[in-house]
Amino acid sequence: HGETEPCINGRILGIGSYFRKPNDTLAKQLLGEQLEDGGWNCEAAPFVSPKRPPSRRSSFHTTICVLEGLLEYERAGRKSPAVTKVRKRAENYLLERRMFRSLRTGQVIDKRWLRFAFPPFWHYDVLRGLDYLRNAGIKPDSRVREAVEIVIARRHQNGRWPLNLLDRKSVV
């Protein structure tokens, strides 16, 4: 039946779908948990903390996990207008924010997102967001230009990119 957090459920959906075991119940649950702004947030559930209200704002971290899961779910033969519509809304959530900027202020939300990590676990970074768009077959437009420029600028003279966040504890 899944977990309470959509980031975990998105990853489980993706793994199961990749191995041709898509979980329709989990996908349906995720579709119903999409927030008004187009993404997801693990802190949106009413039972997360009795001391503060549930978040109504999406998280890049959670959203990328759910997007990857839904894409694999569709590729496992579960393509439907409802899933595609929800996924497109979430992709637009990332694109409207230029892959790493606040929609309200235009400021970089988290400078750690401009550094690359592997494996990504549940964490978001610009490279992971761009990789998702490539994997989903989305043609780049002006909204990803700055993110692509960041990736190019981080390339070393030897033609490779450094892993900047090897110690995942520094990301949390």
matplotlib code that plots the C-alpha trace (Angstrom):
import matplotlib.pyplot as plt

x = [0.0, 3.0, 4.5, 3.3, 5.9, 5.5, 9.3, 9.6, 6.6, 7.8, 11.1, 9.4, 7.0, 9.9, 11.9, 8.9, 8.0, 11.5, 11.4, 7.9, 6.0, 4.1, 1.9, -1.4, -2.5, 0.8, 0.5, -3.1, -2.1, 0.7, -1.7, -4.0, -1.1, 0.0, -0.1, -1.7, 1.6, 2.2, 4.7, 4.8, 6.2, 6.8, 5.8, 2.3, 0.7, -1.3, 0.4, 4.0, 4.2, 1.6, 3.5, 3.1, 0.6, 1.2, 3.2, 1.2, 4.4, 6.1, 9.7, 12.1, 13.5, 10.1, 8.9, 11.9, 11.4, 7.8, 8.4, 11.0, 8.6, 5.7, 7.8, 8.9, 5.3, 4.2, 7.1, 6.0, 2.8, 0.6, 0.4, -2.8, -4.1, -4.4, -0.8, 0.6, -1.3, 0.0, 3.5, 3.4, 2.1, 5.1, 7.6, 6.2, 6.7, 10.5, 10.6, 8.7, 11.4, 14.2, 15.2, 16.6, 15.1, 12.4, 9.3, 8.5, 12.0, 14.0, 16.8, 18.7, 16.7, 19.6, 23.2, 23.9, 21.7, 24.4, 26.8, 26.5, 26.1, 26.1, 24.1, 21.4, 19.2, 16.3, 18.2, 17.6, 20.3, 20.3, 22.0, 19.4, 16.6, 18.1, 18.7, 15.0, 14.0, 16.3, 15.0, 11.4, 12.2, 11.4, 13.0, 15.1, 13.8, 14.9, 13.8, 16.6, 19.3, 20.9, 20.8, 22.6, 25.1, 25.8, 26.5, 28.8, 30.7, 31.3, 33.1, 36.8, 39.5, 39.8, 36.2, 34.7, 32.5, 33.5, 31.3, 30.9, 28.8, 30.3, 29.4, 25.6, 25.5, 26.6, 23.5, 20.9]
y = [0.0, 2.3, 4.6, 7.9, 9.9, 10.5, 10.7, 7.1, 6.0, 7.6, 5.7, 2.4, 3.0, 3.6, 0.6, -1.7, -0.4, -0.7, -4.4, -4.7, -4.8, -1.5, -0.8, 0.8, 1.5, 3.4, 5.4, 6.3, 7.4, 9.7, 11.2, 12.2, 13.8, 16.3, 19.8, 22.8, 24.2, 21.1, 19.1, 17.0, 17.4, 14.7, 17.3, 17.8, 15.0, 16.2, 13.8, 14.8, 17.2, 18.0, 21.3, 22.8, 22.7, 20.5, 22.1, 23.5, 24.2, 21.5, 20.3, 19.7, 16.7, 15.0, 16.1, 14.6, 11.3, 11.1, 12.3, 9.6, 7.0, 8.1, 8.1, 4.5, 3.6, 4.9, 3.1, -0.2, 0.0, 2.0, 5.1, 7.0, 10.6, 11.0, 10.0, 12.0, 15.1, 15.0, 14.3, 17.3, 19.6, 18.5, 19.0, 22.5, 23.1, 22.5, 24.5, 27.5, 27.7, 27.4, 24.1, 25.7, 29.2, 30.5, 31.3, 34.3, 35.9, 34.4, 33.5, 30.2, 28.0, 25.9, 26.4, 22.7, 22.0, 23.5, 20.8, 17.2, 14.1, 10.4, 8.4, 11.0, 9.1, 11.4, 14.6, 17.0, 18.8, 20.6, 17.7, 15.2, 17.5, 18.0, 14.2, 13.6, 16.0, 14.3, 10.9, 12.0, 13.3, 17.0, 19.4, 22.0, 25.6, 28.9, 27.8, 25.3, 27.5, 28.6, 25.1, 23.8, 26.6, 25.6, 22.0, 23.1, 25.6, 22.8, 20.6, 20.2, 20.6, 16.8, 16.7, 15.2, 16.5, 16.2, 14.7, 17.5, 15.8, 12.4, 12.7, 12.6, 13.8, 17.2, 17.4, 16.7]
z = [0.0, 0.1, 2.6, 3.9, 2.0, -1.8, -2.3, -1.1, -3.0, -6.2, -5.9, -5.2, -8.1, -10.4, -9.3, -9.5, -12.9, -14.2, -13.3, -14.9, -11.6, -11.8, -8.8, -9.8, -6.3, -5.5, -8.8, -8.0, -4.5, -5.9, -8.5, -5.6, -3.6, -6.2, -4.7, -6.1, -7.4, -9.5, -7.4, -4.3, -0.8, 1.9, 4.5, 3.0, 4.9, 7.9, 10.3, 9.6, 12.6, 15.2, 15.8, 12.4, 9.6, 6.5, 3.8, 0.8, -1.2, -3.3, -2.8, -5.6, -3.8, -3.5, -7.0, -8.8, -7.1, -8.0, -11.6, -12.2, -10.7, -12.9, -16.0, -15.4, -14.6, -18.0, -19.7, -18.1, -20.1, -17.7, -19.9, -19.3, -19.9, -16.1, -15.4, -18.3, -17.2, -13.7, -14.9, -17.3, -14.5, -12.3, -15.2, -15.6, -11.9, -12.4, -15.7, -14.3, -11.7, -14.2, -12.6, -9.4, -8.7, -6.5, -8.5, -6.2, -5.8, -8.7, -6.2, -6.2, -3.8, -2.6, -3.8, -3.2, -6.2, -8.4, -7.3, -8.5, -6.4, -7.1, -6.2, -5.8, -3.3, -2.7, -3.2, -6.1, -8.1, -11.4, -13.2, -12.0, -13.0, -16.5, -16.8, -16.0, -18.8, -21.2, -20.2, -20.6, -24.1, -23.3, -25.8, -24.1, -24.2, -22.7, -19.2, -19.0, -20.5, -17.3, -15.8, -18.9, -18.6, -15.0, -16.1, -18.9, -16.6, -14.0, -16.5, -15.9, -18.5, -18.7, -20.0, -16.9, -14.1, -10.5, -7.9, -5.4, -2.8, -2.0, 1.7, 1.7, 5.3, 4.1, 2.0, 4.6]

ax = plt.figure().add_subplot(projection="3d")
ax.plot(x, y, z, "-o")
ax.set_aspect("equal")
plt.show()
